[in-house]
Amino acid sequence: MALREAMTSGRQIMDAALFDKRRYPVVGAAAGYGEWAESYEATVAVGLDTPLLEALTSIRWDDVGSAADLACGTGRTGAWLAAHGVRAIDGVDITPQMLAGAAAKRVFRLLQVGDVAATPLPTAAYQLCTMVLADEHLAELGPVYREAARLLVGGGHFMLLGYHPFFLMNGLPTHYHRAGGEAITIRSYVHLFSEHHDAARACGLSLVEFRECVIDEAWLKTKPKWRPFLNWPVSFVLVWRRDAG
Ligand SMILES: C[S@@+](CC[C@H](N)C(=O)[O-])C[C@H]1O[C@@H](n2cnc3c(N)ncnc32)[C@H](O)[C@@H]1O
């Protein structure tokens, strides 16, 4: 497989298939999460996001009046935000089966089926935008950064938390198991941190916090089977602030 050029940024799009060592069948995001939705919460590694969310210092959650959760999935992040004082949360996701899980949590003001690159949400209406564990499914980052910048008020924050590119480049793309046990990969792309930086700066977002989560002994208690990856960086979080005006 060859690299292909992105339509808008001129960068090379890095399909994770370039590095894939597992070679499971690959499906698109909506089809894959449509199948995974039922068992998603029981199987997703909570160590990917919870330690990073708890470590963030740049966002005062209980000052946030309204938040847009992009690729909200089954609403895990929405539930976390609500529990930490965020008052009104709107969620968008491309997979209706994932949104059904979010609706059941009863923490969202509004839930919509939609693409993170072009949501039906109002402009300049949110103090906080979040996107957790979804950027690897986007071929390009420019559109979602532009969308987050559109949704935010001046001074608002975009918190993007993702699966670490180090794992993807070591051949371990996001995957799930069908009811019969067959492993399936969900199409993923590698984004280097410079791509995040360029996409964010191009739409008036400035970096205020950047953390990475490395697998340690405490982390392994939540997913003991990941012991071969001890000391690997597994996830990251970037917090951007929308420039005023
Ligand atoms: C790993 S799940 C993360 C869900 C949730 N944020 C969480 O942390 O549990 C990835 C989610 O991204 C959604 N997704 C992938 N590509 C998308 C796109 N282009 N627009 C909207 N949602 C998308 C999937 O449907 C899925 O719900």
The ligand as an SDF file (V2000), in Angstrom:
LIG
                    3D

 27 29  0  0  0  0  0  0  0  0999 V2000
  -13.6010    4.2810   20.1440 C   0  0  0  0  0  0  0  0  0  0  0  0
  -15.1950    4.9970   19.9270 S   0  0  0  0  0  0  0  0  0  0  0  0
  -15.1020    6.3170   21.1040 C   0  0  0  0  0  0  0  0  0  0  0  0
  -16.4490    6.6860   21.6300 C   0  0  0  0  0  0  0  0  0  0  0  0
  -16.4080    7.6100   22.8430 C   0  0  0  0  0  0  0  0  0  0  0  0
  -15.8490    8.8960   22.5140 N   0  0  0  0  0  0  0  0  0  0  0  0
  -15.6360    6.9380   23.9520 C   0  0  0  0  0  0  0  0  0  0  0  0
  -14.5680    7.4460   24.3190 O   0  0  0  0  0  0  0  0  0  0  0  0
  -16.0680    5.8940   24.4380 O   0  0  0  0  0  0  0  0  0  0  0  0
  -15.0410    5.8750   18.4050 C   0  0  0  0  0  0  0  0  0  0  0  0
  -16.3410    6.5640   17.9980 C   0  0  0  0  0  0  0  0  0  0  0  0
  -16.0720    7.4180   16.8950 O   0  0  0  0  0  0  0  0  0  0  0  0
  -17.2010    7.4130   16.0510 C   0  0  0  0  0  0  0  0  0  0  0  0
  -16.7800    7.9370   14.7530 N   0  0  0  0  0  0  0  0  0  0  0  0
  -15.8080    7.4670   13.9530 C   0  0  0  0  0  0  0  0  0  0  0  0
  -15.6760    8.2470   12.8670 N   0  0  0  0  0  0  0  0  0  0  0  0
  -16.5990    9.2480   12.9960 C   0  0  0  0  0  0  0  0  0  0  0  0
  -16.9380   10.3860   12.2130 C   0  0  0  0  0  0  0  0  0  0  0  0
  -16.3130   10.6710   11.0650 N   0  0  0  0  0  0  0  0  0  0  0  0
  -17.9150   11.2090   12.6520 N   0  0  0  0  0  0  0  0  0  0  0  0
  -18.5900   10.9250   13.8080 C   0  0  0  0  0  0  0  0  0  0  0  0
  -18.2900    9.8710   14.5990 N   0  0  0  0  0  0  0  0  0  0  0  0
  -17.3020    9.0470   14.2050 C   0  0  0  0  0  0  0  0  0  0  0  0
  -17.6330    5.9600   16.0710 C   0  0  0  0  0  0  0  0  0  0  0  0
  -18.9470    5.7910   15.6170 O   0  0  0  0  0  0  0  0  0  0  0  0
  -17.4380    5.6100   17.5300 C   0  0  0  0  0  0  0  0  0  0  0  0
  -18.6090    5.8300   18.2780 O   0  0  0  0  0  0  0  0  0  0  0  0
  1  2  1  0
  2  3  1  0
  2 10  1  0
  3  4  1  0
  4  5  1  0
  5  6  1  0
  5  7  1  0
  7  8  2  0
  7  9  1  0
 10 11  1  0
 11 12  1  0
 11 26  1  0
 12 13  1  0
 13 14  1  0
 13 24  1  0
 14 15  1  0
 14 23  1  0
 15 16  2  0
 16 17  1  0
 17 18  1  0
 17 23  2  0
 18 19  1  0
 18 20  2  0
 20 21  1  0
 21 22  2  0
 22 23  1  0
 24 25  1  0
 24 26  1  0
 26 27  1  0
M  CHG  2   2   1   9  -1
M  END
$$$$
